[in-house]
Amino acid sequence: MGIRWNDLSLYQQSLAEESPASPRAQILRASHRLEPEVIEQRNFAVEAKSRGWRTVWHRTDKRSTANRGCPDFIVGAKSTTWWIEFKRPGEALRPDQAAFKKELAQNGIQMHVVFSAIEAVALIEQ
């Protein structure tokens, strides 16, 4: 009698894992509490790398040569290029980001705004 490991959800299994947790476990844990935007970005970068997706990450903690308003990630995955901006829940795009999104849309390209690493992974996996 008792609970089998496979009967536990991925989140429950992640809580039982010893440190360091797998990238999947880190993402699952982070989704259950509000995290700074950069933590979600790091979790996504780890998950994208583990899946073999090619990414360009325009980090905000380092000087960048990217155009103003460029989203946080440009991801090549599943024969598609994804433009992804991470925001905290309730946070809106800055004016330069909104302008960049509009310019992409005028060229038939969609820029996605996500609020967590899980949401970004799900967007690409759908």
Contacts in CASP RR format, 6 or more apart in sequence:
PFRMAT RR
TARGET T0000
AUTHOR 0000-0000-0000
METHOD contacts of the structure
MODEL  1
MGIRWNDLSLYQQSLAEESPASPRAQILRASHRLEPEVIEQRNFAVEAKS
RGWRTVWHRTDKRSTANRGCPDFIVGAKSTTWWIEFKRPGEALRPDQAAF
KKELAQNGIQMHVVFSAIEAVALIEQ
5 13 0 8 1.000
8 16 0 8 1.000
10 24 0 8 1.000
10 25 0 8 1.000
10 28 0 8 1.000
11 28 0 8 1.000
11 29 0 8 1.000
11 32 0 8 1.000
13 25 0 8 1.000
14 21 0 8 1.000
14 22 0 8 1.000
14 24 0 8 1.000
14 25 0 8 1.000
14 26 0 8 1.000
14 28 0 8 1.000
14 29 0 8 1.000
15 29 0 8 1.000
17 25 0 8 1.000
21 29 0 8 1.000
23 43 0 8 1.000
23 46 0 8 1.000
23 47 0 8 1.000
23 50 0 8 1.000
24 47 0 8 1.000
26 43 0 8 1.000
26 46 0 8 1.000
27 43 0 8 1.000
27 44 0 8 1.000
27 46 0 8 1.000
27 47 0 8 1.000
27 117 0 8 1.000
27 118 0 8 1.000
27 121 0 8 1.000
28 118 0 8 1.000
30 39 0 8 1.000
30 40 0 8 1.000
30 43 0 8 1.000
30 116 0 8 1.000
30 117 0 8 1.000
31 116 0 8 1.000
31 117 0 8 1.000
31 118 0 8 1.000
34 88 0 8 1.000
34 89 0 8 1.000
36 88 0 8 1.000
37 60 0 8 1.000
37 86 0 8 1.000
37 87 0 8 1.000
37 88 0 8 1.000
38 59 0 8 1.000
38 60 0 8 1.000
38 61 0 8 1.000
40 86 0 8 1.000
40 115 0 8 1.000
40 116 0 8 1.000
40 117 0 8 1.000
40 120 0 8 1.000
41 57 0 8 1.000
41 59 0 8 1.000
41 72 0 8 1.000
41 73 0 8 1.000
41 86 0 8 1.000
41 117 0 8 1.000
43 117 0 8 1.000
44 73 0 8 1.000
44 84 0 8 1.000
44 86 0 8 1.000
44 117 0 8 1.000
44 120 0 8 1.000
44 121 0 8 1.000
45 55 0 8 1.000
45 57 0 8 1.000
45 73 0 8 1.000
47 117 0 8 1.000
47 121 0 8 1.000
48 55 0 8 1.000
48 73 0 8 1.000
48 75 0 8 1.000
48 77 0 8 1.000
48 121 0 8 1.000
49 55 0 8 1.000
51 77 0 8 1.000
51 121 0 8 1.000
52 77 0 8 1.000
53 75 0 8 1.000
53 76 0 8 1.000
53 77 0 8 1.000
53 124 0 8 1.000
54 75 0 8 1.000
54 76 0 8 1.000
54 77 0 8 1.000
55 73 0 8 1.000
55 74 0 8 1.000
55 75 0 8 1.000
55 76 0 8 1.000
56 73 0 8 1.000
56 74 0 8 1.000
56 75 0 8 1.000
57 72 0 8 1.000
57 73 0 8 1.000
58 64 0 8 1.000
58 66 0 8 1.000
58 70 0 8 1.000
58 71 0 8 1.000
58 72 0 8 1.000
58 73 0 8 1.000
58 74 0 8 1.000
59 72 0 8 1.000
60 72 0 8 1.000
67 100 0 8 1.000
68 96 0 8 1.000
68 100 0 8 1.000
69 94 0 8 1.000
69 96 0 8 1.000
69 97 0 8 1.000
69 99 0 8 1.000
69 100 0 8 1.000
70 100 0 8 1.000
71 83 0 8 1.000
71 84 0 8 1.000
71 85 0 8 1.000
71 97 0 8 1.000
71 100 0 8 1.000
71 101 0 8 1.000
71 111 0 8 1.000
71 112 0 8 1.000
72 84 0 8 1.000
72 85 0 8 1.000
72 86 0 8 1.000
73 82 0 8 1.000
73 83 0 8 1.000
73 84 0 8 1.000
73 85 0 8 1.000
73 86 0 8 1.000
73 120 0 8 1.000
74 81 0 8 1.000
74 82 0 8 1.000
74 83 0 8 1.000
74 84 0 8 1.000
75 81 0 8 1.000
75 82 0 8 1.000
75 84 0 8 1.000
75 124 0 8 1.000
76 82 0 8 1.000
77 124 0 8 1.000
78 124 0 8 1.000
80 124 0 8 1.000
82 112 0 8 1.000
82 123 0 8 1.000
82 124 0 8 1.000
83 104 0 8 1.000
83 109 0 8 1.000
83 110 0 8 1.000
83 111 0 8 1.000
83 112 0 8 1.000
84 111 0 8 1.000
84 112 0 8 1.000
84 113 0 8 1.000
84 114 0 8 1.000
84 120 0 8 1.000
84 123 0 8 1.000
85 93 0 8 1.000
85 97 0 8 1.000
85 101 0 8 1.000
85 111 0 8 1.000
85 112 0 8 1.000
85 113 0 8 1.000
85 114 0 8 1.000
86 113 0 8 1.000
86 114 0 8 1.000
86 115 0 8 1.000
86 120 0 8 1.000
87 93 0 8 1.000
87 113 0 8 1.000
87 114 0 8 1.000
87 115 0 8 1.000
88 115 0 8 1.000
89 115 0 8 1.000
90 115 0 8 1.000
93 101 0 8 1.000
93 113 0 8 1.000
100 111 0 8 1.000
101 111 0 8 1.000
104 110 0 8 1.000
104 111 0 8 1.000
105 111 0 8 1.000
112 120 0 8 1.000
112 123 0 8 1.000
114 120 0 8 1.000
114 123 0 8 1.000
END
